[in-house]
Amino acid sequence: MTKEELKNLKVAKSVDARGTACPGPLLAAKKAIGDIESGEVLEILSADEGTKNDIPRWCEKVGHQFLGYFDEDSYSRLFLIKG
């Protein structure tokens, strides 16, 4: 998805994990995914570079659909659909 498409997604829940280092953003995402329904979008905000690899791998492993990410000034916004 393009940056504009990602920005326009209807997000069911957003997790701000910018103050945590690996594996904090992944743990926050794992906790938050339980708060949304299958088919809904979860957004993760993270300043940790490893999150860009961790979240897609986790999605593939457990059956969520990773939609993509884009970078803001000092952090990334990552998006997935709960499987």
mmCIF file of the N, C-alpha and C atoms, coordinates in Angstrom:
data_MODEL
# 
_entry.id   MODEL 
# 
loop_
_atom_site.group_PDB 
_atom_site.id 
_atom_site.type_symbol 
_atom_site.label_atom_id 
_atom_site.label_alt_id 
_atom_site.label_comp_id 
_atom_site.label_asym_id 
_atom_site.label_entity_id 
_atom_site.label_seq_id 
_atom_site.pdbx_PDB_ins_code 
_atom_site.Cartn_x 
_atom_site.Cartn_y 
_atom_site.Cartn_z 
_atom_site.occupancy 
_atom_site.B_iso_or_equiv 
_atom_site.pdbx_formal_charge 
_atom_site.auth_seq_id 
_atom_site.auth_comp_id 
_atom_site.auth_asym_id 
_atom_site.auth_atom_id 
_atom_site.pdbx_PDB_model_num 
ATOM 1   N N  . MET A 1 1  ? 0.841   -1.188  0.000  1.00 0.00 ? 1  MET A N  1 
ATOM 2   C CA . MET A 1 1  ? 0.000   0.000   0.000  1.00 0.00 ? 1  MET A CA 1 
ATOM 3   C C  . MET A 1 1  ? 0.886   1.251   0.000  1.00 0.00 ? 1  MET A C  1 
ATOM 4   N N  . THR A 1 2  ? 0.367   2.317   -0.592 1.00 0.00 ? 2  THR A N  1 
ATOM 5   C CA . THR A 1 2  ? 1.112   3.567   -0.605 1.00 0.00 ? 2  THR A CA 1 
ATOM 6   C C  . THR A 1 2  ? 0.963   4.266   0.754  1.00 0.00 ? 2  THR A C  1 
ATOM 7   N N  . LYS A 1 3  ? 1.810   5.246   0.967  1.00 0.00 ? 3  LYS A N  1 
ATOM 8   C CA . LYS A 1 3  ? 1.743   6.037   2.199  1.00 0.00 ? 3  LYS A CA 1 
ATOM 9   C C  . LYS A 1 3  ? 0.366   6.676   2.356  1.00 0.00 ? 3  LYS A C  1 
ATOM 10  N N  . GLU A 1 4  ? -0.174  7.207   1.275  1.00 0.00 ? 4  GLU A N  1 
ATOM 11  C CA . GLU A 1 4  ? -1.491  7.855   1.330  1.00 0.00 ? 4  GLU A CA 1 
ATOM 12  C C  . GLU A 1 4  ? -2.581  6.848   1.661  1.00 0.00 ? 4  GLU A C  1 
ATOM 13  N N  . GLU A 1 5  ? -2.505  5.662   1.074  1.00 0.00 ? 5  GLU A N  1 
ATOM 14  C CA . GLU A 1 5  ? -3.491  4.616   1.374  1.00 0.00 ? 5  GLU A CA 1 
ATOM 15  C C  . GLU A 1 5  ? -3.421  4.217   2.840  1.00 0.00 ? 5  GLU A C  1 
ATOM 16  N N  . LEU A 1 6  ? -2.206  4.075   3.354  1.00 0.00 ? 6  LEU A N  1 
ATOM 17  C CA . LEU A 1 6  ? -2.039  3.719   4.765  1.00 0.00 ? 6  LEU A CA 1 
ATOM 18  C C  . LEU A 1 6  ? -2.591  4.819   5.672  1.00 0.00 ? 6  LEU A C  1 
ATOM 19  N N  . LYS A 1 7  ? -2.316  6.068   5.324  1.00 0.00 ? 7  LYS A N  1 
ATOM 20  C CA . LYS A 1 7  ? -2.800  7.199   6.127  1.00 0.00 ? 7  LYS A CA 1 
ATOM 21  C C  . LYS A 1 7  ? -4.325  7.254   6.182  1.00 0.00 ? 7  LYS A C  1 
ATOM 22  N N  . ASN A 1 8  ? -4.986  6.768   5.134  1.00 0.00 ? 8  ASN A N  1 
ATOM 23  C CA . ASN A 1 8  ? -6.441  6.852   5.044  1.00 0.00 ? 8  ASN A CA 1 
ATOM 24  C C  . ASN A 1 8  ? -7.173  5.627   5.590  1.00 0.00 ? 8  ASN A C  1 
ATOM 25  N N  . LEU A 1 9  ? -6.437  4.667   6.121  1.00 0.00 ? 9  LEU A N  1 
ATOM 26  C CA . LEU A 1 9  ? -7.068  3.479   6.681  1.00 0.00 ? 9  LEU A CA 1 
ATOM 27  C C  . LEU A 1 9  ? -7.904  3.829   7.911  1.00 0.00 ? 9  LEU A C  1 
ATOM 28  N N  . LYS A 1 10 ? -8.986  3.102   8.106  1.00 0.00 ? 10 LYS A N  1 
ATOM 29  C CA . LYS A 1 10 ? -9.785  3.232   9.331  1.00 0.00 ? 10 LYS A CA 1 
ATOM 30  C C  . LYS A 1 10 ? -9.155  2.302   10.358 1.00 0.00 ? 10 LYS A C  1 
ATOM 31  N N  . VAL A 1 11 ? -8.506  2.884   11.343 1.00 0.00 ? 11 VAL A N  1 
ATOM 32  C CA . VAL A 1 11 ? -7.774  2.130   12.357 1.00 0.00 ? 11 VAL A CA 1 
ATOM 33  C C  . VAL A 1 11 ? -8.695  1.853   13.546 1.00 0.00 ? 11 VAL A C  1 
ATOM 34  N N  . ALA A 1 12 ? -8.767  0.579   13.936 1.00 0.00 ? 12 ALA A N  1 
ATOM 35  C CA . ALA A 1 12 ? -9.594  0.207   15.088 1.00 0.00 ? 12 ALA A CA 1 
ATOM 36  C C  . ALA A 1 12 ? -8.881  0.539   16.396 1.00 0.00 ? 12 ALA A C  1 
ATOM 37  N N  . LYS A 1 13 ? -7.562  0.405   16.399 1.00 0.00 ? 13 LYS A N  1 
ATOM 38  C CA . LYS A 1 13 ? -6.776  0.691   17.600 1.00 0.00 ? 13 LYS A CA 1 
ATOM 39  C C  . LYS A 1 13 ? -5.379  1.122   17.176 1.00 0.00 ? 13 LYS A C  1 
ATOM 40  N N  . SER A 1 14 ? -4.831  2.092   17.904 1.00 0.00 ? 14 SER A N  1 
ATOM 41  C CA . SER A 1 14 ? -3.467  2.560   17.670 1.00 0.00 ? 14 SER A CA 1 
ATOM 42  C C  . SER A 1 14 ? -2.669  2.366   18.951 1.00 0.00 ? 14 SER A C  1 
ATOM 43  N N  . VAL A 1 15 ? -1.474  1.798   18.801 1.00 0.00 ? 15 VAL A N  1 
ATOM 44  C CA . VAL A 1 15 ? -0.606  1.535   19.944 1.00 0.00 ? 15 VAL A CA 1 
ATOM 45  C C  . VAL A 1 15 ? 0.623   2.427   19.830 1.00 0.00 ? 15 VAL A C  1 
ATOM 46  N N  . ASP A 1 16 ? 0.846   3.262   20.826 1.00 0.00 ? 16 ASP A N  1 
ATOM 47  C CA . ASP A 1 16 ? 2.016   4.137   20.825 1.00 0.00 ? 16 ASP A CA 1 
ATOM 48  C C  . ASP A 1 16 ? 3.129   3.478   21.632 1.00 0.00 ? 16 ASP A C  1 
ATOM 49  N N  . ALA A 1 17 ? 4.078   2.859   20.922 1.00 0.00 ? 17 ALA A N  1 
ATOM 50  C CA . ALA A 1 17 ? 5.206   2.180   21.561 1.00 0.00 ? 17 ALA A CA 1 
ATOM 51  C C  . ALA A 1 17 ? 6.507   2.912   21.273 1.00 0.00 ? 17 ALA A C  1 
ATOM 52  N N  . ARG A 1 18 ? 6.412   4.222   21.021 1.00 0.00 ? 18 ARG A N  1 
ATOM 53  C CA . ARG A 1 18 ? 7.608   5.001   20.669 1.00 0.00 ? 18 ARG A CA 1 
ATOM 54  C C  . ARG A 1 18 ? 8.605   5.103   21.804 1.00 0.00 ? 18 ARG A C  1 
ATOM 55  N N  . GLY A 1 19 ? 8.156   4.941   23.048 1.00 0.00 ? 19 GLY A N  1 
ATOM 56  C CA . GLY A 1 19 ? 9.064   5.052   24.186 1.00 0.00 ? 19 GLY A CA 1 
ATOM 57  C C  . GLY A 1 19 ? 9.712   3.745   24.580 1.00 0.00 ? 19 GLY A C  1 
ATOM 58  N N  . THR A 1 20 ? 9.490   2.680   23.794 1.00 0.00 ? 20 THR A N  1 
ATOM 59  C CA . THR A 1 20 ? 10.049  1.380   24.153 1.00 0.00 ? 20 THR A CA 1 
ATOM 60  C C  . THR A 1 20 ? 11.017  0.892   23.094 1.00 0.00 ? 20 THR A C  1 
ATOM 61  N N  . ALA A 1 21 ? 11.971  0.083   23.528 1.00 0.00 ? 21 ALA A N  1 
ATOM 62  C CA . ALA A 1 21 ? 12.923  -0.544  22.606 1.00 0.00 ? 21 ALA A CA 1 
ATOM 63  C C  . ALA A 1 21 ? 12.526  -2.005  22.425 1.00 0.00 ? 21 ALA A C  1 
ATOM 64  N N  . CYS A 1 22 ? 13.095  -2.629  21.434 1.00 0.00 ? 22 CYS A N  1 
ATOM 65  C CA . CYS A 1 22 ? 12.827  -4.028  21.151 1.00 0.00 ? 22 CYS A CA 1 
ATOM 66  C C  . CYS A 1 22 ? 13.004  -4.865  22.420 1.00 0.00 ? 22 CYS A C  1 
ATOM 67  N N  . PRO A 1 23 ? 12.075  -5.723  22.765 1.00 0.00 ? 23 PRO A N  1 
ATOM 68  C CA . PRO A 1 23 ? 10.896  -6.157  22.016 1.00 0.00 ? 23 PRO A CA 1 
ATOM 69  C C  . PRO A 1 23 ? 9.616   -5.429  22.415 1.00 0.00 ? 23 PRO A C  1 
ATOM 70  N N  . GLY A 1 24 ? 9.721   -4.254  23.031 1.00 0.00 ? 24 GLY A N  1 
ATOM 71  C CA . GLY A 1 24 ? 8.556   -3.520  23.524 1.00 0.00 ? 24 GLY A CA 1 
ATOM 72  C C  . GLY A 1 24 ? 7.449   -3.296  22.517 1.00 0.00 ? 24 GLY A C  1 
ATOM 73  N N  . PRO A 1 25 ? 7.752   -2.793  21.300 1.00 0.00 ? 25 PRO A N  1 
ATOM 74  C CA . PRO A 1 25 ? 6.676   -2.566  20.330 1.00 0.00 ? 25 PRO A CA 1 
ATOM 75  C C  . PRO A 1 25 ? 5.946   -3.853  19.933 1.00 0.00 ? 25 PRO A C  1 
ATOM 76  N N  . LEU A 1 26 ? 6.687   -4.940  19.787 1.00 0.00 ? 26 LEU A N  1 
ATOM 77  C CA . LEU A 1 26 ? 6.059   -6.213  19.444 1.00 0.00 ? 26 LEU A CA 1 
ATOM 78  C C  . LEU A 1 26 ? 5.170   -6.702  20.581 1.00 0.00 ? 26 LEU A C  1 
ATOM 79  N N  . LEU A 1 27 ? 5.641   -6.583  21.805 1.00 0.00 ? 27 LEU A N  1 
ATOM 80  C CA . LEU A 1 27 ? 4.835   -6.998  22.955 1.00 0.00 ? 27 LEU A CA 1 
ATOM 81  C C  . LEU A 1 27 ? 3.574   -6.149  23.073 1.00 0.00 ? 27 LEU A C  1 
ATOM 82  N N  . ALA A 1 28 ? 3.694   -4.852  22.801 1.00 0.00 ? 28 ALA A N  1 
ATOM 83  C CA . ALA A 1 28 ? 2.533   -3.959  22.841 1.00 0.00 ? 28 ALA A CA 1 
ATOM 84  C C  . ALA A 1 28 ? 1.523   -4.348  21.762 1.00 0.00 ? 28 ALA A C  1 
ATOM 85  N N  . ALA A 1 29 ? 2.023   -4.708  20.588 1.00 0.00 ? 29 ALA A N  1 
ATOM 86  C CA . ALA A 1 29 ? 1.134   -5.127  19.496 1.00 0.00 ? 29 ALA A CA 1 
ATOM 87  C C  . ALA A 1 29 ? 0.425   -6.432  19.856 1.00 0.00 ? 29 ALA A C  1 
ATOM 88  N N  . LYS A 1 30 ? 1.163   -7.371  20.437 1.00 0.00 ? 30 LYS A N  1 
ATOM 89  C CA . LYS A 1 30 ? 0.561   -8.654  20.831 1.00 0.00 ? 30 LYS A CA 1 
ATOM 90  C C  . LYS A 1 30 ? -0.548  -8.439  21.861 1.00 0.00 ? 30 LYS A C  1 
ATOM 91  N N  . LYS A 1 31 ? -0.345  -7.508  22.765 1.00 0.00 ? 31 LYS A N  1 
ATOM 92  C CA . LYS A 1 31 ? -1.360  -7.222  23.785 1.00 0.00 ? 31 LYS A CA 1 
ATOM 93  C C  . LYS A 1 31 ? -2.579  -6.539  23.144 1.00 0.00 ? 31 LYS A C  1 
ATOM 94  N N  . ALA A 1 32 ? -2.331  -5.566  22.273 1.00 0.00 ? 32 ALA A N  1 
ATOM 95  C CA . ALA A 1 32 ? -3.407  -4.773  21.672 1.00 0.00 ? 32 ALA A CA 1 
ATOM 96  C C  . ALA A 1 32 ? -4.247  -5.568  20.679 1.00 0.00 ? 32 ALA A C  1 
ATOM 97  N N  . ILE A 1 33 ? -3.665  -6.572  20.049 1.00 0.00 ? 33 ILE A N  1 
ATOM 98  C CA . ILE A 1 33 ? -4.397  -7.319  19.028 1.00 0.00 ? 33 ILE A CA 1 
ATOM 99  C C  . ILE A 1 33 ? -5.618  -8.015  19.627 1.00 0.00 ? 33 ILE A C  1 
ATOM 100 N N  . GLY A 1 34 ? -5.572  -8.307  20.908 1.00 0.00 ? 34 GLY A N  1 
ATOM 101 C CA . GLY A 1 34 ? -6.702  -8.929  21.580 1.00 0.00 ? 34 GLY A CA 1 
ATOM 102 C C  . GLY A 1 34 ? -7.877  -7.992  21.787 1.00 0.00 ? 34 GLY A C  1 
ATOM 103 N N  . ASP A 1 35 ? -7.640  -6.700  21.637 1.00 0.00 ? 35 ASP A N  1 
ATOM 104 C CA . ASP A 1 35 ? -8.686  -5.702  21.843 1.00 0.00 ? 35 ASP A CA 1 
ATOM 105 C C  . ASP A 1 35 ? -9.499  -5.392  20.588 1.00 0.00 ? 35 ASP A C  1 
ATOM 106 N N  . ILE A 1 36 ? -9.085  -5.960  19.443 1.00 0.00 ? 36 ILE A N  1 
ATOM 107 C CA . ILE A 1 36 ? -9.803  -5.673  18.200 1.00 0.00 ? 36 ILE A CA 1 
ATOM 108 C C  . ILE A 1 36 ? -10.355 -6.964  17.611 1.00 0.00 ? 36 ILE A C  1 
ATOM 109 N N  . GLU A 1 37 ? -11.303 -6.799  16.690 1.00 0.00 ? 37 GLU A N  1 
ATOM 110 C CA . GLU A 1 37 ? -11.938 -7.946  16.039 1.00 0.00 ? 37 GLU A CA 1 
ATOM 111 C C  . GLU A 1 37 ? -11.156 -8.364  14.801 1.00 0.00 ? 37 GLU A C  1 
ATOM 112 N N  . SER A 1 38 ? -11.330 -9.594  14.404 1.00 0.00 ? 38 SER A N  1 
ATOM 113 C CA . SER A 1 38 ? -10.735 -10.096 13.168 1.00 0.00 ? 38 SER A CA 1 
ATOM 114 C C  . SER A 1 38 ? -11.191 -9.223  12.003 1.00 0.00 ? 38 SER A C  1 
ATOM 115 N N  . GLY A 1 39 ? -10.246 -8.844  11.143 1.00 0.00 ? 39 GLY A N  1 
ATOM 116 C CA . GLY A 1 39 ? -10.548 -7.983  10.003 1.00 0.00 ? 39 GLY A CA 1 
ATOM 117 C C  . GLY A 1 39 ? -10.345 -6.505  10.263 1.00 0.00 ? 39 GLY A C  1 
ATOM 118 N N  . GLU A 1 40 ? -10.130 -6.136  11.532 1.00 0.00 ? 40 GLU A N  1 
ATOM 119 C CA . GLU A 1 40 ? -9.895  -4.724  11.861 1.00 0.00 ? 40 GLU A CA 1 
ATOM 120 C C  . GLU A 1 40 ? -8.404  -4.400  11.771 1.00 0.00 ? 40 GLU A C  1 
ATOM 121 N N  . VAL A 1 41 ? -8.118  -3.101  11.682 1.00 0.00 ? 41 VAL A N  1 
ATOM 122 C CA . VAL A 1 41 ? -6.749  -2.621  11.496 1.00 0.00 ? 41 VAL A CA 1 
ATOM 123 C C  . VAL A 1 41 ? -6.144  -2.158  12.815 1.00 0.00 ? 41 VAL A C  1 
ATOM 124 N N  . LEU A 1 42 ? -4.907  -2.606  13.053 1.00 0.00 ? 42 LEU A N  1 
ATOM 125 C CA . LEU A 1 42 ? -4.111  -2.164  14.197 1.00 0.00 ? 42 LEU A CA 1 
ATOM 126 C C  . LEU A 1 42 ? -2.949  -1.335  13.669 1.00 0.00 ? 42 LEU A C  1 
ATOM 127 N N  . GLU A 1 43 ? -2.723  -0.193  14.298 1.00 0.00 ? 43 GLU A N  1 
ATOM 128 C CA . GLU A 1 43 ? -1.585  0.673   13.957 1.00 0.00 ? 43 GLU A CA 1 
ATOM 129 C C  . GLU A 1 43 ? -0.610  0.630   15.118 1.00 0.00 ? 43 GLU A C  1 
ATOM 130 N N  . ILE A 1 44 ? 0.688   0.502   14.805 1.00 0.00 ? 44 ILE A N  1 
ATOM 131 C CA . ILE A 1 44 ? 1.734   0.519   15.826 1.00 0.00 ? 44 ILE A CA 1 
ATOM 132 C C  . ILE A 1 44 ? 2.669   1.685   15.517 1.00 0.00 ? 44 ILE A C  1 
ATOM 133 N N  . LEU A 1 45 ? 2.888   2.548   16.510 1.00 0.00 ? 45 LEU A N  1 
ATOM 134 C CA . LEU A 1 45 ? 3.843   3.641   16.381 1.00 0.00 ? 45 LEU A CA 1 
ATOM 135 C C  . LEU A 1 45 ? 5.110   3.204   17.100 1.00 0.00 ? 45 LEU A C  1 
ATOM 136 N N  . SER A 1 46 ? 6.251   3.251   16.411 1.00 0.00 ? 46 SER A N  1 
ATOM 137 C CA . SER A 1 46 ? 7.492   2.775   17.008 1.00 0.00 ? 46 SER A CA 1 
ATOM 138 C C  . SER A 1 46 ? 8.692   3.563   16.506 1.00 0.00 ? 46 SER A C  1 
ATOM 139 N N  . ALA A 1 47 ? 9.597   3.866   17.428 1.00 0.00 ? 47 ALA A N  1 
ATOM 140 C CA . ALA A 1 47 ? 10.850  4.529   17.069 1.00 0.00 ? 47 ALA A CA 1 
ATOM 141 C C  . ALA A 1 47 ? 11.996  3.516   16.972 1.00 0.00 ? 47 ALA A C  1 
ATOM 142 N N  . ASP A 1 48 ? 11.708  2.255   17.265 1.00 0.00 ? 48 ASP A N  1 
ATOM 143 C CA . ASP A 1 48 ? 12.723  1.203   17.213 1.00 0.00 ? 48 ASP A CA 1 
ATOM 144 C C  . ASP A 1 48 ? 12.787  0.626   15.796 1.00 0.00 ? 48 ASP A C  1 
ATOM 145 N N  . GLU A 1 49 ? 13.952  0.681   15.175 1.00 0.00 ? 49 GLU A N  1 
ATOM 146 C CA . GLU A 1 49 ? 14.112  0.229   13.789 1.00 0.00 ? 49 GLU A CA 1 
ATOM 147 C C  . GLU A 1 49 ? 13.773  -1.249  13.613 1.00 0.00 ? 49 GLU A C  1 
ATOM 148 N N  . GLY A 1 50 ? 14.025  -2.063  14.627 1.00 0.00 ? 50 GLY A N  1 
ATOM 149 C CA . GLY A 1 50 ? 13.765  -3.497  14.537 1.00 0.00 ? 50 GLY A CA 1 
ATOM 150 C C  . GLY A 1 50 ? 12.305  -3.835  14.359 1.00 0.00 ? 50 GLY A C  1 
ATOM 151 N N  . THR A 1 51 ? 11.437  -2.931  14.739 1.00 0.00 ? 51 THR A N  1 
ATOM 152 C CA . THR A 1 51 ? 9.995   -3.171  14.631 1.00 0.00 ? 51 THR A CA 1 
ATOM 153 C C  . THR A 1 51 ? 9.584   -3.391  13.181 1.00 0.00 ? 51 THR A C  1 
ATOM 154 N N  . LYS A 1 52 ? 10.268  -2.750  12.254 1.00 0.00 ? 52 LYS A N  1 
ATOM 155 C CA . LYS A 1 52 ? 9.941   -2.888  10.832 1.00 0.00 ? 52 LYS A CA 1 
ATOM 156 C C  . LYS A 1 52 ? 10.141  -4.324  10.346 1.00 0.00 ? 52 LYS A C  1 
ATOM 157 N N  . ASN A 1 53 ? 10.983  -5.080  11.022 1.00 0.00 ? 53 ASN A N  1 
ATOM 158 C CA . ASN A 1 53 ? 11.190  -6.490  10.696 1.00 0.00 ? 53 ASN A CA 1 
ATOM 159 C C  . ASN A 1 53 ? 10.349  -7.394  11.589 1.00 0.00 ? 53 ASN A C  1 
ATOM 160 N N  . ASP A 1 54 ? 10.254  -7.027  12.872 1.00 0.00 ? 54 ASP A N  1 
ATOM 161 C CA . ASP A 1 54 ? 9.560   -7.875  13.846 1.00 0.00 ? 54 ASP A CA 1 
ATOM 162 C C  . ASP A 1 54 ? 8.070   -8.022  13.554 1.00 0.00 ? 54 ASP A C  1 
ATOM 163 N N  . ILE A 1 55 ? 7.393   -6.928  13.266 1.00 0.00 ? 55 ILE A N  1 
ATOM 164 C CA . ILE A 1 55 ? 5.941   -6.969  13.069 1.00 0.00 ? 55 ILE A CA 1 
ATOM 165 C C  . ILE A 1 55 ? 5.561   -7.790  11.829 1.00 0.00 ? 55 ILE A C  1 
ATOM 166 N N  . PRO A 1 56 ? 6.202   -7.589  10.662 1.00 0.00 ? 56 PRO A N  1 
ATOM 167 C CA . PRO A 1 56 ? 5.843   -8.430  9.510  1.00 0.00 ? 56 PRO A CA 1 
ATOM 168 C C  . PRO A 1 56 ? 6.089   -9.922  9.755  1.00 0.00 ? 56 PRO A C  1 
ATOM 169 N N  . ARG A 1 57 ? 7.194   -10.259 10.430 1.00 0.00 ? 57 ARG A N  1 
ATOM 170 C CA . ARG A 1 57 ? 7.489   -11.671 10.736 1.00 0.00 ? 57 ARG A CA 1 
ATOM 171 C C  . ARG A 1 57 ? 6.423   -12.260 11.648 1.00 0.00 ? 57 ARG A C  1 
ATOM 172 N N  . TRP A 1 58 ? 6.048   -11.486 12.668 1.00 0.00 ? 58 TRP A N  1 
ATOM 173 C CA . TRP A 1 58 ? 5.021   -11.942 13.606 1.00 0.00 ? 58 TRP A CA 1 
ATOM 174 C C  . TRP A 1 58 ? 3.700   -12.158 12.874 1.00 0.00 ? 58 TRP A C  1 
ATOM 175 N N  . CYS A 1 59 ? 3.333   -11.219 12.012 1.00 0.00 ? 59 CYS A N  1 
ATOM 176 C CA . CYS A 1 59 ? 2.085   -11.342 11.243 1.00 0.00 ? 59 CYS A CA 1 
ATOM 177 C C  . CYS A 1 59 ? 2.081   -12.629 10.418 1.00 0.00 ? 59 CYS A C  1 
ATOM 178 N N  . GLU A 1 60 ? 3.157   -12.893 9.746  1.00 0.00 ? 60 GLU A N  1 
ATOM 179 C CA . GLU A 1 60 ? 3.255   -14.092 8.916  1.00 0.00 ? 60 GLU A CA 1 
ATOM 180 C C  . GLU A 1 60 ? 3.143   -15.361 9.770  1.00 0.00 ? 60 GLU A C  1 
ATOM 181 N N  . LYS A 1 61 ? 3.763   -15.328 10.929 1.00 0.00 ? 61 LYS A N  1 
ATOM 182 C CA . LYS A 1 61 ? 3.787   -16.491 11.821 1.00 0.00 ? 61 LYS A CA 1 
ATOM 183 C C  . LYS A 1 61 ? 2.400   -16.820 12.388 1.00 0.00 ? 61 LYS A C  1 
ATOM 184 N N  . VAL A 1 62 ? 1.623   -15.783 12.744 1.00 0.00 ? 62 VAL A N  1 
ATOM 185 C CA . VAL A 1 62 ? 0.352   -16.017 13.445 1.00 0.00 ? 62 VAL A CA 1 
ATOM 186 C C  . VAL A 1 62 ? -0.898  -15.773 12.597 1.00 0.00 ? 62 VAL A C  1 
ATOM 187 N N  . GLY A 1 63 ? -0.735  -15.346 11.344 1.00 0.00 ? 63 GLY A N  1 
ATOM 188 C CA . GLY A 1 63 ? -1.879  -15.232 10.453 1.00 0.00 ? 63 GLY A CA 1 
ATOM 189 C C  . GLY A 1 63 ? -2.535  -13.866 10.332 1.00 0.00 ? 63 GLY A C  1 
ATOM 190 N N  . HIS A 1 64 ? -1.827  -12.811 10.715 1.00 0.00 ? 64 HIS A N  1 
ATOM 191 C CA . HIS A 1 64 ? -2.332  -11.465 10.475 1.00 0.00 ? 64 HIS A CA 1 
ATOM 192 C C  . HIS A 1 64 ? -1.788  -10.989 9.131  1.00 0.00 ? 64 HIS A C  1 
ATOM 193 N N  . GLN A 1 65 ? -2.412  -9.971  8.557  1.00 0.00 ? 65 GLN A N  1 
ATOM 194 C CA . GLN A 1 65 ? -1.961  -9.433  7.269  1.00 0.00 ? 65 GLN A CA 1 
ATOM 195 C C  . GLN A 1 65 ? -1.230  -8.117  7.498  1.00 0.00 ? 65 GLN A C  1 
ATOM 196 N N  . PHE A 1 66 ? 0.076   -8.098  7.229  1.00 0.00 ? 66 PHE A N  1 
ATOM 197 C CA . PHE A 1 66 ? 0.852   -6.868  7.350  1.00 0.00 ? 66 PHE A CA 1 
ATOM 198 C C  . PHE A 1 66 ? 0.589   -6.018  6.118  1.00 0.00 ? 66 PHE A C  1 
ATOM 199 N N  . LEU A 1 67 ? 0.168   -4.779  6.334  1.00 0.00 ? 67 LEU A N  1 
ATOM 200 C CA . LEU A 1 67 ? -0.190  -3.890  5.228  1.00 0.00 ? 67 LEU A CA 1 
ATOM 201 C C  . LEU A 1 67 ? 0.958   -2.999  4.786  1.00 0.00 ? 67 LEU A C  1 
ATOM 202 N N  . GLY A 1 68 ? 1.875   -2.694  5.703  1.00 0.00 ? 68 GLY A N  1 
ATOM 203 C CA . GLY A 1 68 ? 2.997   -1.838  5.362  1.00 0.00 ? 68 GLY A CA 1 
ATOM 204 C C  . GLY A 1 68 ? 3.272   -0.815  6.449  1.00 0.00 ? 68 GLY A C  1 
ATOM 205 N N  . TYR A 1 69 ? 4.220   0.049   6.163  1.00 0.00 ? 69 TYR A N  1 
ATOM 206 C CA . TYR A 1 69 ? 4.589   1.098   7.112  1.00 0.00 ? 69 TYR A CA 1 
ATOM 207 C C  . TYR A 1 69 ? 5.102   2.296   6.343  1.00 0.00 ? 69 TYR A C  1 
ATOM 208 N N  . PHE A 1 70 ? 5.166   3.422   7.043  1.00 0.00 ? 70 PHE A N  1 
ATOM 209 C CA . PHE A 1 70 ? 5.865   4.587   6.522  1.00 0.00 ? 70 PHE A CA 1 
ATOM 210 C C  . PHE A 1 70 ? 6.499   5.314   7.690  1.00 0.00 ? 70 PHE A C  1 
ATOM 211 N N  . ASP A 1 71 ? 7.529   6.073   7.378  1.00 0.00 ? 71 ASP A N  1 
ATOM 212 C CA . ASP A 1 71 ? 8.282   6.786   8.404  1.00 0.00 ? 71 ASP A CA 1 
ATOM 213 C C  . ASP A 1 71 ? 7.782   8.210   8.556  1.00 0.00 ? 71 ASP A C  1 
ATOM 214 N N  . GLU A 1 72 ? 7.647   8.636   9.802  1.00 0.00 ? 72 GLU A N  1 
ATOM 215 C CA . GLU A 1 72 ? 7.405   10.029  10.148 1.00 0.00 ? 72 GLU A CA 1 
ATOM 216 C C  . GLU A 1 72 ? 8.770   10.616  10.505 1.00 0.00 ? 72 GLU A C  1 
ATOM 217 N N  . ASP A 1 73 ? 8.810   11.773  11.160 1.00 0.00 ? 73 ASP A N  1 
ATOM 218 C CA . ASP A 1 73 ? 10.085  12.418  11.479 1.00 0.00 ? 73 ASP A CA 1 
ATOM 219 C C  . ASP A 1 73 ? 11.018  11.540  12.294 1.00 0.00 ? 73 ASP A C  1 
ATOM 220 N N  . SER A 1 74 ? 10.539  10.998  13.404 1.00 0.00 ? 74 SER A N  1 
ATOM 221 C CA . SER A 1 74 ? 11.425  10.244  14.290 1.00 0.00 ? 74 SER A CA 1 
ATOM 222 C C  . SER A 1 74 ? 10.861  8.876   14.679 1.00 0.00 ? 74 SER A C  1 
ATOM 223 N N  . TYR A 1 75 ? 9.875   8.408   13.931 1.00 0.00 ? 75 TYR A N  1 
ATOM 224 C CA . TYR A 1 75 ? 9.282   7.107   14.235 1.00 0.00 ? 75 TYR A CA 1 
ATOM 225 C C  . TYR A 1 75 ? 8.602   6.543   12.990 1.00 0.00 ? 75 TYR A C  1 
ATOM 226 N N  . SER A 1 76 ? 8.156   5.300   13.102 1.00 0.00 ? 76 SER A N  1 
ATOM 227 C CA . SER A 1 76 ? 7.449   4.637   12.005 1.00 0.00 ? 76 SER A CA 1 
ATOM 228 C C  . SER A 1 76 ? 6.021   4.336   12.417 1.00 0.00 ? 76 SER A C  1 
ATOM 229 N N  . ARG A 1 77 ? 5.144   4.298   11.436 1.00 0.00 ? 77 ARG A N  1 
ATOM 230 C CA . ARG A 1 77 ? 3.747   3.898   11.632 1.00 0.00 ? 77 ARG A CA 1 
ATOM 231 C C  . ARG A 1 77 ? 3.536   2.616   10.849 1.00 0.00 ? 77 ARG A C  1 
ATOM 232 N N  . LEU A 1 78 ? 3.217   1.532   11.539 1.00 0.00 ? 78 LEU A N  1 
ATOM 233 C CA . LEU A 1 78 ? 3.041   0.225   10.923 1.00 0.00 ? 78 LEU A CA 1 
ATOM 234 C C  . LEU A 1 78 ? 1.579   -0.192  11.030 1.00 0.00 ? 78 LEU A C  1 
ATOM 235 N N  . PHE A 1 79 ? 1.080   -0.912  10.025 1.00 0.00 ? 79 PHE A N  1 
ATOM 236 C CA . PHE A 1 79 ? -0.326  -1.265  9.960  1.00 0.00 ? 79 PHE A CA 1 
ATOM 237 C C  . PHE A 1 79 ? -0.501  -2.744  9.640  1.00 0.00 ? 79 PHE A C  1 
ATOM 238 N N  . LEU A 1 80 ? -1.487  -3.358  10.311 1.00 0.00 ? 80 LEU A N  1 
ATOM 239 C CA . LEU A 1 80 ? -1.806  -4.753  10.036 1.00 0.00 ? 80 LEU A CA 1 
ATOM 240 C C  . LEU A 1 80 ? -3.297  -4.981  10.213 1.00 0.00 ? 80 LEU A C  1 
ATOM 241 N N  . ILE A 1 81 ? -3.775  -6.046  9.583  1.00 0.00 ? 81 ILE A N  1 
ATOM 242 C CA . ILE A 1 81 ? -5.166  -6.474  9.747  1.00 0.00 ? 81 ILE A CA 1 
ATOM 243 C C  . ILE A 1 81 ? -5.140  -7.750  10.573 1.00 0.00 ? 81 ILE A C  1 
ATOM 244 N N  . LYS A 1 82 ? -5.950  -7.791  11.609 1.00 0.00 ? 82 LYS A N  1 
ATOM 245 C CA . LYS A 1 82 ? -6.022  -8.985  12.465 1.00 0.00 ? 82 LYS A CA 1 
ATOM 246 C C  . LYS A 1 82 ? -6.613  -10.139 11.661 1.00 0.00 ? 82 LYS A C  1 
ATOM 247 N N  . GLY A 1 83 ? -5.932  -11.294 11.741 1.00 0.00 ? 83 GLY A N  1 
ATOM 248 C CA . GLY A 1 83 ? -6.373  -12.496 11.026 1.00 0.00 ? 83 GLY A CA 1 
ATOM 249 C C  . GLY A 1 83 ? -7.469  -13.236 11.768 1.00 0.00 ? 83 GLY A C  1 
# 
